[in-house]
Amino acid sequence: MSSSPGAHFVLYGRAWCHLCEDMRSELEPIAARHGLAIEWIDIDENPLLEARYDERVPVLTLDGVELCQYRLDARAVYAALGAREP
């Protein structure tokens, strides 16, 4: 399956966050299957992102749309992926 140029998941989290690591681990096979990269952004490195997300991490987005927070919502992820297909 091909993806749009620059299309990727963005996972906002923190280095010490076990929920963030869990979500990344669950997301990796889905992203690989759909040919999408996962961009990891540590919110603690950006005061604006830290203020925006703070205790809500992890937060997963695709094409700028927030899909889920705290735990991977596979149904939301697959729905978003399906909506992207031509």
PyMOL CGO cylinders between C-alpha atoms (Angstrom):
from pymol import cmd
from pymol.cgo import CYLINDER

trace = [
    CYLINDER, 0.00, 0.00, 0.00, 1.43, 3.38, -0.91, 0.3, 1, 1, 1, 1, 1, 1,
    CYLINDER, 1.43, 3.38, -0.91, 1.14, 6.50, 1.15, 0.3, 1, 1, 1, 1, 1, 1,
    CYLINDER, 1.14, 6.50, 1.15, 0.98, 10.19, 0.31, 0.3, 1, 1, 1, 1, 1, 1,
    CYLINDER, 0.98, 10.19, 0.31, 4.31, 12.00, 0.29, 0.3, 1, 1, 1, 1, 1, 1,
    CYLINDER, 4.31, 12.00, 0.29, 5.12, 13.16, 3.79, 0.3, 1, 1, 1, 1, 1, 1,
    CYLINDER, 5.12, 13.16, 3.79, 2.20, 11.25, 5.30, 0.3, 1, 1, 1, 1, 1, 1,
    CYLINDER, 2.20, 11.25, 5.30, 3.02, 9.87, 8.70, 0.3, 1, 1, 1, 1, 1, 1,
    CYLINDER, 3.02, 9.87, 8.70, 1.81, 9.34, 12.21, 0.3, 1, 1, 1, 1, 1, 1,
    CYLINDER, 1.81, 9.34, 12.21, 2.90, 11.82, 14.85, 0.3, 1, 1, 1, 1, 1, 1,
    CYLINDER, 2.90, 11.82, 14.85, 3.13, 10.49, 18.39, 0.3, 1, 1, 1, 1, 1, 1,
    CYLINDER, 3.13, 10.49, 18.39, 3.40, 13.13, 21.10, 0.3, 1, 1, 1, 1, 1, 1,
    CYLINDER, 3.40, 13.13, 21.10, 4.76, 11.85, 24.39, 0.3, 1, 1, 1, 1, 1, 1,
    CYLINDER, 4.76, 11.85, 24.39, 7.46, 11.91, 27.02, 0.3, 1, 1, 1, 1, 1, 1,
    CYLINDER, 7.46, 11.91, 27.02, 10.66, 9.92, 27.34, 0.3, 1, 1, 1, 1, 1, 1,
    CYLINDER, 10.66, 9.92, 27.34, 9.70, 8.47, 30.73, 0.3, 1, 1, 1, 1, 1, 1,
    CYLINDER, 9.70, 8.47, 30.73, 6.09, 7.62, 29.81, 0.3, 1, 1, 1, 1, 1, 1,
    CYLINDER, 6.09, 7.62, 29.81, 5.29, 3.89, 29.77, 0.3, 1, 1, 1, 1, 1, 1,
    CYLINDER, 5.29, 3.89, 29.77, 1.93, 4.52, 28.06, 0.3, 1, 1, 1, 1, 1, 1,
    CYLINDER, 1.93, 4.52, 28.06, 3.82, 6.32, 25.28, 0.3, 1, 1, 1, 1, 1, 1,
    CYLINDER, 3.82, 6.32, 25.28, 6.11, 3.33, 24.77, 0.3, 1, 1, 1, 1, 1, 1,
    CYLINDER, 6.11, 3.33, 24.77, 3.11, 0.98, 24.80, 0.3, 1, 1, 1, 1, 1, 1,
    CYLINDER, 3.11, 0.98, 24.80, 1.33, 3.02, 22.14, 0.3, 1, 1, 1, 1, 1, 1,
    CYLINDER, 1.33, 3.02, 22.14, 4.44, 3.20, 19.97, 0.3, 1, 1, 1, 1, 1, 1,
    CYLINDER, 4.44, 3.20, 19.97, 4.94, -0.57, 20.21, 0.3, 1, 1, 1, 1, 1, 1,
    CYLINDER, 4.94, -0.57, 20.21, 1.32, -1.25, 19.23, 0.3, 1, 1, 1, 1, 1, 1,
    CYLINDER, 1.32, -1.25, 19.23, 1.43, 1.30, 16.41, 0.3, 1, 1, 1, 1, 1, 1,
    CYLINDER, 1.43, 1.30, 16.41, 4.69, 0.16, 14.77, 0.3, 1, 1, 1, 1, 1, 1,
    CYLINDER, 4.69, 0.16, 14.77, 3.28, -2.93, 12.98, 0.3, 1, 1, 1, 1, 1, 1,
    CYLINDER, 3.28, -2.93, 12.98, 0.23, -0.97, 11.76, 0.3, 1, 1, 1, 1, 1, 1,
    CYLINDER, 0.23, -0.97, 11.76, 2.42, 1.85, 10.44, 0.3, 1, 1, 1, 1, 1, 1,
    CYLINDER, 2.42, 1.85, 10.44, 4.78, -0.62, 8.75, 0.3, 1, 1, 1, 1, 1, 1,
    CYLINDER, 4.78, -0.62, 8.75, 1.89, -2.46, 7.09, 0.3, 1, 1, 1, 1, 1, 1,
    CYLINDER, 1.89, -2.46, 7.09, 0.62, 0.83, 5.63, 0.3, 1, 1, 1, 1, 1, 1,
    CYLINDER, 0.62, 0.83, 5.63, 4.03, 2.21, 4.67, 0.3, 1, 1, 1, 1, 1, 1,
    CYLINDER, 4.03, 2.21, 4.67, 3.84, 5.10, 7.12, 0.3, 1, 1, 1, 1, 1, 1,
    CYLINDER, 3.84, 5.10, 7.12, 6.52, 6.48, 9.39, 0.3, 1, 1, 1, 1, 1, 1,
    CYLINDER, 6.52, 6.48, 9.39, 6.01, 7.36, 13.04, 0.3, 1, 1, 1, 1, 1, 1,
    CYLINDER, 6.01, 7.36, 13.04, 7.41, 10.71, 14.09, 0.3, 1, 1, 1, 1, 1, 1,
    CYLINDER, 7.41, 10.71, 14.09, 8.11, 10.77, 17.83, 0.3, 1, 1, 1, 1, 1, 1,
    CYLINDER, 8.11, 10.77, 17.83, 7.89, 14.20, 19.48, 0.3, 1, 1, 1, 1, 1, 1,
    CYLINDER, 7.89, 14.20, 19.48, 8.95, 14.60, 23.11, 0.3, 1, 1, 1, 1, 1, 1,
    CYLINDER, 8.95, 14.60, 23.11, 6.67, 17.34, 24.42, 0.3, 1, 1, 1, 1, 1, 1,
    CYLINDER, 6.67, 17.34, 24.42, 9.11, 18.19, 27.20, 0.3, 1, 1, 1, 1, 1, 1,
    CYLINDER, 9.11, 18.19, 27.20, 11.46, 19.64, 24.58, 0.3, 1, 1, 1, 1, 1, 1,
    CYLINDER, 11.46, 19.64, 24.58, 8.91, 22.28, 23.51, 0.3, 1, 1, 1, 1, 1, 1,
    CYLINDER, 8.91, 22.28, 23.51, 7.10, 24.49, 26.07, 0.3, 1, 1, 1, 1, 1, 1,
    CYLINDER, 7.10, 24.49, 26.07, 4.15, 25.07, 23.72, 0.3, 1, 1, 1, 1, 1, 1,
    CYLINDER, 4.15, 25.07, 23.72, 3.62, 21.34, 23.19, 0.3, 1, 1, 1, 1, 1, 1,
    CYLINDER, 3.62, 21.34, 23.19, 4.10, 20.66, 26.89, 0.3, 1, 1, 1, 1, 1, 1,
    CYLINDER, 4.10, 20.66, 26.89, 1.39, 23.22, 27.70, 0.3, 1, 1, 1, 1, 1, 1,
    CYLINDER, 1.39, 23.22, 27.70, -0.90, 21.78, 25.02, 0.3, 1, 1, 1, 1, 1, 1,
    CYLINDER, -0.90, 21.78, 25.02, -0.58, 18.07, 25.83, 0.3, 1, 1, 1, 1, 1, 1,
    CYLINDER, -0.58, 18.07, 25.83, 0.91, 17.89, 29.35, 0.3, 1, 1, 1, 1, 1, 1,
    CYLINDER, 0.91, 17.89, 29.35, -0.83, 14.98, 31.15, 0.3, 1, 1, 1, 1, 1, 1,
    CYLINDER, -0.83, 14.98, 31.15, -2.77, 13.83, 28.05, 0.3, 1, 1, 1, 1, 1, 1,
    CYLINDER, -2.77, 13.83, 28.05, 0.16, 11.96, 26.51, 0.3, 1, 1, 1, 1, 1, 1,
    CYLINDER, 0.16, 11.96, 26.51, 0.52, 9.90, 24.53, 0.3, 1, 1, 1, 1, 1, 1,
    CYLINDER, 0.52, 9.90, 24.53, -1.46, 11.60, 21.78, 0.3, 1, 1, 1, 1, 1, 1,
    CYLINDER, -1.46, 11.60, 21.78, -1.48, 10.13, 18.26, 0.3, 1, 1, 1, 1, 1, 1,
    CYLINDER, -1.48, 10.13, 18.26, -2.25, 12.12, 15.13, 0.3, 1, 1, 1, 1, 1, 1,
    CYLINDER, -2.25, 12.12, 15.13, -2.40, 11.32, 11.42, 0.3, 1, 1, 1, 1, 1, 1,
    CYLINDER, -2.40, 11.32, 11.42, -2.44, 14.10, 8.84, 0.3, 1, 1, 1, 1, 1, 1,
    CYLINDER, -2.44, 14.10, 8.84, -2.89, 16.59, 11.69, 0.3, 1, 1, 1, 1, 1, 1,
    CYLINDER, -2.89, 16.59, 11.69, -6.02, 14.89, 13.04, 0.3, 1, 1, 1, 1, 1, 1,
    CYLINDER, -6.02, 14.89, 13.04, -5.95, 13.62, 16.62, 0.3, 1, 1, 1, 1, 1, 1,
    CYLINDER, -5.95, 13.62, 16.62, -6.87, 9.93, 16.68, 0.3, 1, 1, 1, 1, 1, 1,
    CYLINDER, -6.87, 9.93, 16.68, -6.42, 8.89, 20.29, 0.3, 1, 1, 1, 1, 1, 1,
    CYLINDER, -6.42, 8.89, 20.29, -4.74, 9.58, 23.60, 0.3, 1, 1, 1, 1, 1, 1,
    CYLINDER, -4.74, 9.58, 23.60, -3.49, 7.43, 26.49, 0.3, 1, 1, 1, 1, 1, 1,
    CYLINDER, -3.49, 7.43, 26.49, -4.09, 4.10, 24.69, 0.3, 1, 1, 1, 1, 1, 1,
    CYLINDER, -4.09, 4.10, 24.69, -4.05, 3.11, 21.03, 0.3, 1, 1, 1, 1, 1, 1,
    CYLINDER, -4.05, 3.11, 21.03, -7.57, 3.11, 19.60, 0.3, 1, 1, 1, 1, 1, 1,
    CYLINDER, -7.57, 3.11, 19.60, -7.00, 0.67, 16.74, 0.3, 1, 1, 1, 1, 1, 1,
    CYLINDER, -7.00, 0.67, 16.74, -10.51, 1.22, 15.40, 0.3, 1, 1, 1, 1, 1, 1,
    CYLINDER, -10.51, 1.22, 15.40, -9.90, 4.99, 15.09, 0.3, 1, 1, 1, 1, 1, 1,
    CYLINDER, -9.90, 4.99, 15.09, -6.52, 4.37, 13.46, 0.3, 1, 1, 1, 1, 1, 1,
    CYLINDER, -6.52, 4.37, 13.46, -7.92, 1.95, 10.88, 0.3, 1, 1, 1, 1, 1, 1,
    CYLINDER, -7.92, 1.95, 10.88, -10.86, 4.28, 10.19, 0.3, 1, 1, 1, 1, 1, 1,
    CYLINDER, -10.86, 4.28, 10.19, -8.45, 7.16, 9.54, 0.3, 1, 1, 1, 1, 1, 1,
    CYLINDER, -8.45, 7.16, 9.54, -6.29, 4.98, 7.31, 0.3, 1, 1, 1, 1, 1, 1,
    CYLINDER, -6.29, 4.98, 7.31, -9.35, 3.82, 5.38, 0.3, 1, 1, 1, 1, 1, 1,
    CYLINDER, -9.35, 3.82, 5.38, -10.48, 7.39, 4.86, 0.3, 1, 1, 1, 1, 1, 1,
    CYLINDER, -10.48, 7.39, 4.86, -7.12, 8.23, 3.27, 0.3, 1, 1, 1, 1, 1, 1,
    CYLINDER, -7.12, 8.23, 3.27, -7.34, 5.57, 0.56, 0.3, 1, 1, 1, 1, 1, 1,
    CYLINDER, -7.34, 5.57, 0.56, -8.40, 6.77, -2.89, 0.3, 1, 1, 1, 1, 1, 1,
]
cmd.load_cgo(trace, "trace")
